[in-house]
Amino acid sequence: MLVRAFVPAHITAFFVPRFHHDPLQAGSLGAGVNLSKGTTVFLSVENGLERHIHIAFNGEPVKREEAVISYSVAEELVPPYFEGEVEVWQYFDFPNGYGFGNSAGGALGTALVLSYRFGGTWLRAGQIAHRQEVLNKGGLGDVIAQLTGGIEVRVKPGAPGYGVVDNLFFEDFRVLVVPLGRLSTREVLDGDVIAAIEREGSAALERLFSDPRPERMMTLARAFAERTGLLVGELLELAREIDRVLSNPSSMIMLGRGLFALVRPSEIEGVKGLLSDLEVPFDIVEVHSGKPEVGRWVG
């Protein structure tokens, strides 16, 4: 029996970290968008004489120290009585470390396929994935956002069942993504910039509540990125170039060295032409509304 799950990539527009001694109550406030591309996870299980769990990224097996979060999720969800081979294959549409929630996508996708195969619930799968993300500093709010879908606003921090997420209404938007490099979530959350993130993120969230529209989210995201000092230099210059052909400002992917923007259909050809001329990598994808997908796979 082969099981497949798809978890949307998630871009954070702005955020406020909320730490807690209980990882299920830790999380983040903020806003972001889920994408039609993301992480696809396959599960293969065969009975045997010994218990083995194997995880692979994009077809290449990885050791436990290279995938601590996903291995921890798997070890928690594979029943203690089970003996045999458990193979989890994770495929990512975007590079790891670029701010697309791959760590959470792999953790949640692994939790979903194992829960589907061995029994469980969406809530428990989400809580296990979130807890391992927090404990291993993979992220704070991606799991609950990916479970919600759409253009989301995290209004109470915490794991699924603890945190609260709302959605913005939207229409006729695509998402432009410009992935340019890695940025360590761990280093940012441990750095001096955290005070500015908390101050500016809280202000942005309050202003979004008073005018809850995607266009407003992008304006606030851009102000957040600049005022925290995260969006600077060549990345800021590129954002200003993109702004020339769009009706809404672009902003920085949190946390990655890249940009994103909400694009109307009439603006797609213009931004494609601009970025092609600049020889900058980019993609334009749909917003993924609703839950991740999981079920039996016949390929």
Buried (B, 14 or more C-beta within 10 A) or exposed (E): EBBBBBBBBBBBBBBBBBBEEEBBBBBBBBBBBBBBBBBBBBBBBEEEEEBEBBBBBEEEEBEEEEBBBBBBBBBBBBEEEBEBBBBBBBBBBBBBBBBBBBBBBBBBBBBBBBBBBBEBEBEBBBBBBBBBBBEBBBBBBBBBBBBBBBBBBBBBBBBBEBBEBBBBEBEEBBBBBBBBEBBEBEEBBEEEBBEBBBBBBBBBBEBBEEEBEBBBBBBBBBBBBBBBEBBEEEBBEBBEBBBEBBEBBBBBBBBBBBBBBBBEEEBBEEBBEBBEEEEBEBBBBEBBBEBBBBEEBEE
